[in-house]
Amino acid sequence: MSRGNGNLKTRVVITGLGVVSSTGMGKQEFWDAVREGRSGVRHITGFPIDNLYSRIAGQITDFDPTEYMSEAAARRSGKFTHYAVAAAHMAVEDAGIDVGALDPFRGGVVFGTSSGGDGNVGHDNHARWLREGHRSIGATDCVQFAPHAATSHVFIGMGLRGPNATVASGCCAGIEAVTRGADFLRSGDADVMVVGGTEACINQYAMEMLCATRVLAHRNEEPEKASRPYDATRDGLVLSEGAGAVVLETADRAVNRGAPIYAEVMGSGVTTEGEDLVRADPSGAHLAQALGQALAEARLAPEEIDYVCAHGIGNVDYDKADTRAIKRVLGDRAYNIPVSSIKSTTGQPFAAGALWQTVAACMAIQTDTVPPTINYHYPEPECDLDYVPNTARRSRVETVMINSHSFGGTHAALIIREFDEAT
């Protein structure tokens, strides 16, 4: 994906933001919590956790999907769908778009997810079948747990009939969803795209599987302090759930309708280590390739980056890869700009994470404020950048680099920038 030239018809901007999370619902509540470092991580409730070594998460416990979809649709579908539909509606409302007035074939949807409904509606339906047999199977059960279910519910609910896709590349799926949506706009296939990421992995089945990988943090006595990216005492990621969504439009459409423009999508990159399904290469070499691709496609120099909204999940090797890749690509500039991880506050929601980062980056640009990396108290020598410890910072923010890592060794990067019509 390369950014357009001066032609506003081929430049892509972000005009709406939506968030569903345990940290905050909606862009402003979410941003306030991230900026102030108010963690959404708590003790897990709702299912047995005694046999889990990690018993904490960013779990959503007070959410009514019928505010965004019919009771019948909510009953049949999974939580990952509920979260996606809600975030999409929030983003469209924030953008001030009347979807009913759109040419339906010029509006599209792309969402990313790691596991779809496998750990939620899929597992629930299977358990019900084991108890009750074939008579318990509903007419749409076979499609409700598929990753594309969330995307489908969004475009069906909004009446959009244009380009659509579902991306399932793990934590990188959010960035790839933004990239696909921007590509549809630049190619002239759509005027408006609703893109996002969604996950609902906090249930007994999914938690037991993740505990088996030994990637989760286990500071169970102090949930809010468990996610500690780049800190020398970090011991793994804290799982969370929810969704994030943004509205993308061509710049000419947004300018002509007087829409609020949060940022312009400048460039992206994606690479893979191609080595292991779980372990990560701490050298940062492969992530550096993705960051470099994003810079090249954005036609920006390293000194133009003002802030890095990093993946930063508290995994020892992933955090080292973040740090080393940033230094490889930005050189001396890496030591002179803020690098922070909102996952210290939100936890890690896999595919939704990059969308939460994108929302935070947009708000950072709008407010000239860099959100902090909370729970950062003991610097590790190999992680030696400015991680904005514990307290937000006022700083000029015009251009933001965002990155993600996925299980399997995939790396993705995205660059957004304050929109300037004359540039």
C-alpha positions as CSV (number, residue, x, y, z in Angstrom):
1,M,0.0,0.0,0.0
2,S,1.5,3.3,-1.0
3,R,0.0,6.6,-0.2
4,G,-1.6,8.7,-2.9
5,N,0.0,11.8,-4.5
6,G,-1.4,15.2,-4.1
7,N,-4.7,14.0,-5.5
8,L,-7.3,14.1,-2.7
9,K,-9.2,11.3,-4.5
10,T,-6.3,8.8,-3.8
11,R,-5.4,10.0,-0.3
12,V,-7.1,8.1,2.6
13,V,-8.0,9.7,5.9
14,I,-9.5,8.5,9.2
15,T,-12.8,10.3,10.1
16,G,-14.4,8.1,12.8
17,L,-13.2,6.1,15.9
18,G,-14.9,3.4,17.9
19,V,-13.7,1.3,20.8
20,V,-15.2,-1.5,22.9
21,S,-12.9,-2.4,25.8
22,S,-12.7,-3.1,29.5
23,T,-10.6,0.1,29.7
24,G,-13.3,2.3,28.3
25,M,-16.2,2.3,25.9
26,G,-16.1,4.8,23.0
27,K,-13.2,6.9,21.9
28,Q,-13.2,9.5,24.6
29,E,-13.7,7.2,27.6
30,F,-11.0,4.8,26.2
31,W,-8.6,7.7,25.5
32,D,-9.1,9.2,28.9
33,A,-8.2,5.9,30.6
34,V,-5.2,5.3,28.3
35,R,-3.9,8.8,28.8
36,E,-4.3,8.6,32.6
37,G,-3.0,5.0,32.8
38,R,-6.1,3.6,34.4
39,S,-5.9,-0.2,33.8
40,G,-8.8,-2.3,32.7
41,V,-7.2,-5.5,33.9
42,R,-9.1,-7.3,36.7
43,H,-9.5,-10.8,38.2
44,I,-11.5,-13.1,35.7
45,T,-15.1,-13.8,36.6
46,G,-17.8,-16.0,35.1
47,F,-16.0,-19.4,34.9
48,P,-13.7,-21.6,37.0
49,I,-10.1,-20.2,37.1
50,D,-8.5,-22.2,39.9
51,N,-6.6,-24.4,37.5
52,L,-5.2,-21.5,35.5
53,Y,-1.8,-20.1,36.4
54,S,-2.9,-16.7,34.9
55,R,-6.2,-15.6,36.4
56,I,-6.4,-12.0,35.3
57,A,-7.5,-10.3,32.1
58,G,-9.1,-7.2,30.5
59,Q,-12.5,-8.8,30.6
60,I,-15.6,-7.0,29.5
61,T,-18.4,-7.6,32.1
62,D,-21.0,-4.9,31.4
63,F,-22.0,-4.8,27.8
64,D,-25.4,-5.1,26.1
65,P,-25.1,-6.0,22.4
66,T,-28.8,-5.2,21.8
67,E,-27.9,-1.5,21.9
68,Y,-26.4,-2.1,18.5
69,M,-28.2,-5.2,17.0
70,S,-31.5,-7.0,17.4
71,E,-32.0,-9.4,20.3
72,A,-32.4,-12.3,17.9
73,A,-29.2,-11.5,16.1
74,A,-27.3,-11.0,19.4
75,R,-28.6,-14.3,20.7
76,R,-27.4,-16.2,17.7
77,S,-24.0,-14.6,17.3
78,G,-20.8,-14.6,19.3
79,K,-19.2,-12.0,21.5
80,F,-16.5,-11.2,18.9
81,T,-19.4,-10.2,16.6
82,H,-21.1,-8.2,19.3
83,Y,-18.0,-6.2,19.9
84,A,-17.3,-5.6,16.2
85,V,-20.8,-4.4,15.5
86,A,-20.7,-2.0,18.4
87,A,-17.3,-0.6,17.6
88,A,-18.3,-0.1,13.9
89,H,-21.5,1.8,14.9
90,M,-19.5,4.0,17.2
91,A,-17.0,4.8,14.5
92,V,-19.6,5.6,11.9
93,E,-21.5,7.8,14.4
94,D,-18.3,9.6,15.3
95,A,-17.6,10.2,11.6
96,G,-21.1,11.8,11.2
97,I,-22.0,9.4,8.4
98,D,-25.6,8.5,7.5
99,V,-25.1,5.0,6.1
100,G,-28.7,5.0,4.8
101,A,-27.7,7.9,2.5
102,L,-24.7,6.2,1.1
103,D,-24.6,4.3,-2.2
104,P,-24.5,0.8,-0.6
105,F,-22.1,-0.4,-3.3
106,R,-19.6,2.3,-2.5
107,G,-19.3,1.4,1.2
108,G,-17.4,-1.6,2.5
109,V,-16.1,-3.4,5.6
110,V,-12.9,-5.1,6.6
111,F,-12.4,-6.7,10.0
112,G,-9.6,-8.7,11.5
113,T,-9.7,-11.4,14.1
114,S,-7.4,-14.1,15.4
115,S,-9.8,-16.8,16.5
116,G,-13.3,-15.6,15.5
117,G,-15.8,-17.4,17.6
118,D,-13.8,-20.6,18.2
119,G,-13.4,-19.9,21.9
120,N,-16.8,-18.4,22.5
121,V,-19.8,-19.2,20.3
122,G,-18.1,-22.2,18.6
123,H,-17.1,-23.8,21.9
124,D,-20.6,-23.0,23.5
125,N,-22.4,-24.6,20.6
126,H,-20.2,-27.7,20.6
127,A,-20.7,-28.1,24.4
128,R,-24.5,-27.8,23.9
129,W,-24.4,-30.4,21.1
130,L,-22.5,-32.8,23.4
131,R,-25.2,-32.4,26.1
132,E,-28.4,-32.3,23.9
133,G,-27.5,-33.8,20.6
134,H,-28.4,-32.7,17.0
135,R,-31.7,-31.1,18.0
136,S,-29.7,-28.4,19.7
137,I,-28.1,-27.2,16.5
138,G,-29.4,-23.9,15.2
139,A,-29.9,-23.1,11.5
140,T,-27.1,-20.5,11.5
141,D,-24.7,-22.0,14.1
142,C,-22.3,-23.2,11.5
143,V,-21.6,-19.7,10.3
144,Q,-21.6,-17.7,13.6
145,F,-18.2,-18.9,14.8
146,A,-16.4,-18.3,11.4
147,P,-14.0,-15.3,11.4
148,H,-16.1,-13.7,8.6
149,A,-19.2,-13.6,10.8
150,A,-18.3,-10.4,12.5
151,T,-17.5,-8.6,9.1
152,S,-20.8,-10.0,7.7
153,H,-22.9,-8.8,10.7
154,V,-21.4,-5.3,10.3
155,F,-22.1,-4.9,6.6
156,I,-25.5,-6.6,6.8
157,G,-26.5,-4.4,9.8
158,M,-25.4,-1.2,8.0
159,G,-26.7,-2.2,4.6
160,L,-23.3,-1.9,3.0
161,R,-22.8,-4.0,-0.2
162,G,-19.4,-2.9,-1.4
163,P,-15.9,-4.4,-0.9
164,N,-15.5,-6.6,2.2
165,A,-12.9,-8.9,3.6
166,T,-11.8,-10.6,6.8
167,V,-8.2,-10.8,7.8
168,A,-7.0,-13.5,10.2
169,S,-3.3,-12.8,10.7
170,G,-3.3,-12.7,14.5
171,C,-2.2,-9.5,16.2
172,C,-1.2,-8.0,12.9
173,A,-4.8,-8.4,11.5
174,G,-5.8,-4.9,12.7
175,I,-3.1,-3.2,10.7
176,E,-3.8,-5.4,7.7
177,A,-7.5,-4.5,7.9
178,V,-6.6,-0.8,7.7
179,T,-4.3,-1.5,4.8
180,R,-6.9,-3.5,2.9
181,G,-9.5,-0.8,3.5
182,A,-7.2,1.9,2.3
183,D,-6.4,-0.1,-0.8
184,F,-10.1,-0.4,-1.7
185,L,-10.4,3.4,-1.5
186,R,-7.3,4.2,-3.4
187,S,-8.3,1.8,-6.2
188,G,-11.6,3.6,-6.6
189,D,-13.7,0.6,-5.5
190,A,-15.2,2.4,-2.6
191,D,-15.8,5.9,-1.0
192,V,-16.1,4.8,2.6
193,M,-14.7,1.8,4.4
194,V,-15.4,0.7,8.0
195,V,-12.4,-1.3,9.2
196,G,-11.5,-2.9,12.5
197,G,-10.4,-5.8,14.7
198,T,-12.3,-7.9,17.2
199,E,-11.6,-10.6,19.7
200,A,-13.5,-12.5,22.5
201,C,-10.9,-15.0,23.9
202,I,-11.6,-14.7,27.6
203,N,-13.4,-17.9,28.4
204,Q,-12.3,-21.1,30.0
205,Y,-11.4,-23.0,26.8
206,A,-9.3,-20.2,25.3
207,M,-7.6,-19.3,28.6
208,E,-6.6,-22.9,29.2
209,M,-5.1,-23.1,25.7
210,L,-3.2,-19.9,26.2
211,C,-1.9,-21.0,29.6
212,A,-0.5,-24.1,27.9
213,T,1.7,-21.8,25.8
214,R,3.1,-20.2,28.9
215,V,2.9,-16.7,27.3
216,L,0.6,-15.1,29.9
217,A,1.6,-13.0,32.9
218,H,0.9,-14.4,36.3
219,R,1.0,-11.4,38.7
220,N,-2.5,-12.5,39.9
221,E,-2.4,-10.6,43.2
222,E,-2.0,-7.2,41.5
223,P,-4.0,-7.4,38.2
224,E,-3.5,-3.7,37.3
225,K,0.2,-4.0,37.7
226,A,0.6,-7.3,35.7
227,S,1.1,-5.8,32.2
228,R,4.5,-4.2,32.3
229,P,6.1,-3.8,28.8
230,Y,9.8,-3.2,28.6
231,D,10.2,-3.4,32.4
232,A,12.9,-5.8,33.6
233,T,10.4,-7.7,35.8
234,R,7.9,-8.4,33.0
235,D,6.7,-12.0,32.8
236,G,4.3,-12.2,29.8
237,L,1.2,-10.6,28.3
238,V,-2.2,-10.0,29.9
239,L,-5.1,-11.1,27.7
240,S,-7.9,-8.7,27.0
241,E,-11.0,-8.6,24.7
242,G,-13.0,-6.2,22.7
243,A,-12.9,-4.4,19.4
244,G,-11.7,-1.2,17.7
245,A,-12.9,0.3,14.4
246,V,-12.1,3.4,12.3
247,V,-13.9,4.9,9.3
248,L,-11.7,5.5,6.3
249,E,-12.7,7.8,3.5
250,T,-11.0,9.4,0.5
251,A,-9.7,12.8,1.5
252,D,-11.7,14.6,-1.2
253,R,-15.0,13.1,0.2
254,A,-14.1,14.0,3.8
255,V,-13.0,17.5,2.9
256,N,-16.1,18.2,0.7
257,R,-18.5,17.1,3.5
258,G,-16.6,19.0,6.2
259,A,-15.8,15.9,8.2
260,P,-13.5,15.9,11.2
261,I,-10.2,14.3,10.1
262,Y,-8.1,12.7,12.7
263,A,-5.2,11.6,10.5
264,E,-4.1,10.5,7.1
265,V,-3.1,6.9,6.4
266,M,0.4,7.2,5.0
267,G,2.0,3.7,4.5
268,S,2.3,0.2,5.9
269,G,4.5,-2.8,5.8
270,V,4.3,-6.5,6.6
271,T,7.0,-9.2,6.9
272,T,7.4,-12.6,8.6
273,E,10.2,-14.4,10.3
274,G,9.1,-17.7,8.9
275,E,10.6,-19.6,11.8
276,D,8.3,-20.6,14.7
277,L,4.6,-20.5,15.6
278,V,5.2,-19.1,19.1
279,R,8.8,-18.0,19.8
280,A,9.9,-14.7,18.4
281,D,13.3,-13.5,17.1
282,P,14.4,-10.9,19.6
283,S,16.9,-9.3,17.1
284,G,14.2,-7.1,15.6
285,A,15.6,-7.7,12.1
286,H,12.3,-8.8,10.6
287,L,10.2,-6.2,12.3
288,A,12.7,-3.6,11.0
289,Q,11.9,-4.7,7.5
290,A,8.2,-3.9,8.1
291,L,8.9,-0.6,9.7
292,G,11.2,0.3,6.8
293,Q,8.6,-0.6,4.2
294,A,6.1,1.6,6.0
295,L,8.5,4.5,5.9
296,A,9.3,4.0,2.2
297,E,5.6,3.8,1.2
298,A,4.8,6.8,3.3
299,R,7.7,8.7,1.6
300,L,8.9,9.8,5.0
301,A,12.3,10.1,6.6
302,P,13.1,8.6,10.1
303,E,13.5,12.1,11.6
304,E,9.8,12.8,10.7
305,I,8.5,10.3,13.2
306,D,7.3,12.0,16.4
307,Y,6.0,9.0,18.3
308,V,6.0,5.2,18.2
309,C,2.9,3.5,19.5
310,A,4.5,0.2,19.9
311,H,3.2,-3.4,20.3
312,G,4.7,-3.7,23.7
313,I,2.9,-6.6,25.4
314,G,5.4,-7.6,28.1
315,N,6.7,-10.6,26.3
316,V,10.5,-10.7,26.9
317,D,11.5,-11.4,23.3
318,Y,8.8,-9.3,21.6
319,D,9.7,-6.2,23.7
320,K,13.4,-6.6,22.7
321,A,12.4,-7.0,19.1
322,D,10.4,-3.7,19.3
323,T,13.3,-1.9,20.8
324,R,16.0,-3.2,18.4
325,A,13.8,-2.8,15.3
326,I,13.0,0.8,16.2
327,K,16.8,1.5,16.6
328,R,17.6,-0.2,13.4
329,V,15.2,1.9,11.4
330,L,15.2,5.2,13.1
331,G,18.9,5.3,14.1
332,D,19.8,8.0,16.6
333,R,16.3,9.4,16.2
334,A,15.1,6.4,18.2
335,Y,16.6,7.8,21.4
336,N,15.0,11.2,20.9
337,I,11.3,10.4,20.5
338,P,8.7,8.8,22.8
339,V,7.9,5.1,22.4
340,S,5.0,3.8,24.5
341,S,2.7,0.8,24.8
342,I,-1.0,1.3,25.6
343,K,-1.1,-2.5,26.2
344,S,0.3,-1.8,29.7
345,T,-3.1,-0.2,30.4
346,T,-5.5,-2.2,28.2
347,G,-3.9,-5.7,28.0
348,Q,-3.4,-7.5,24.7
349,P,-6.6,-8.2,22.6
350,F,-4.8,-9.8,19.7
351,A,-6.4,-8.5,16.4
352,A,-8.2,-5.6,18.1
353,G,-4.9,-4.3,19.6
354,A,-3.6,-2.5,16.5
355,L,-7.0,-0.7,16.1
356,W,-6.8,0.4,19.7
357,Q,-3.3,1.7,19.0
358,T,-4.6,3.5,15.9
359,V,-7.4,5.1,17.9
360,A,-4.8,6.2,20.6
361,A,-2.5,7.5,17.9
362,C,-5.2,9.6,16.4
363,M,-6.1,11.0,19.8
364,A,-2.4,11.7,20.4
365,I,-2.2,13.7,17.2
366,Q,-5.4,15.6,18.1
367,T,-4.3,16.5,21.6
368,D,-0.4,16.6,21.3
369,T,-0.3,14.1,24.1
370,V,1.7,10.8,24.3
371,P,0.0,8.1,26.5
372,P,2.3,6.4,29.0
373,T,3.7,2.9,29.5
374,I,2.4,2.2,33.0
375,N,4.0,-0.3,35.4
376,Y,7.5,0.7,34.1
377,H,9.8,0.9,37.1
378,Y,12.8,-1.2,36.5
379,P,14.6,-0.5,33.2
380,E,16.1,-3.4,31.4
381,P,19.5,-2.6,29.8
382,E,18.4,-4.1,26.4
383,C,15.3,-2.0,26.4
384,D,16.7,1.5,26.6
385,L,14.4,3.8,24.8
386,D,12.2,6.6,26.1
387,Y,9.1,4.5,27.0
388,V,7.2,7.5,28.6
389,P,7.1,5.8,32.0
390,N,3.8,5.9,34.0
391,T,2.7,9.5,33.2
392,A,1.4,10.9,29.9
393,R,3.5,13.6,28.3
394,R,2.7,16.8,26.3
395,S,4.6,16.7,23.1
396,R,4.1,17.8,19.5
397,V,2.7,14.8,17.7
398,E,2.2,15.0,13.9
399,T,3.4,11.6,12.6
400,V,3.0,8.2,14.4
401,M,4.4,4.8,13.7
402,I,2.4,1.8,14.9
403,N,3.6,-1.8,15.0
404,S,2.3,-5.3,15.8
405,H,3.6,-8.8,16.1
406,S,1.7,-12.0,15.6
407,F,2.2,-15.6,16.6
408,G,3.8,-17.3,13.7
409,G,6.3,-14.5,13.3
410,T,4.4,-12.0,11.3
411,H,5.2,-8.3,11.8
412,A,3.2,-5.3,10.6
413,A,3.7,-1.6,10.7
414,L,1.4,1.4,10.0
415,I,2.2,5.1,9.7
416,I,-0.5,7.8,10.2
417,R,0.0,11.6,10.0
418,E,-1.9,14.8,10.8
419,F,-3.8,15.6,7.6
420,D,-2.7,18.6,5.6
421,E,-4.8,19.3,2.6
422,A,-2.0,21.3,0.9
423,T,0.7,18.6,1.3
